[in-house]
Amino acid sequence: MENVGQYVRQKRKQVGLTQVELAKSAGVGLRFVRELESGKKTLRCDRVNQVLALFGSRLGPVPQEAAQEL
């Protein structure tokens, strides 16, 4: 399974958005989108969810066994 940043990058490209357009659409800054897509470990969950909402997704708990398989 891919990480959240890879997921966002893939979805953004599928719909043909630039990072600037994604940031504007989600109501977050360009720097935030860049950090998210690059896999920064410490990001605000509410802002990550703002971005994920554009793709019909959101953060949620994952059973520990499944997380270890990632």
Summary of the structure (lengths in Angstrom):
residues: 70
radius of gyration: 12.0
end to end distance: 5.8
largest distance: 36.2
contacts: 161
relative contact order: 0.19
helix: 61%
strand: 0%
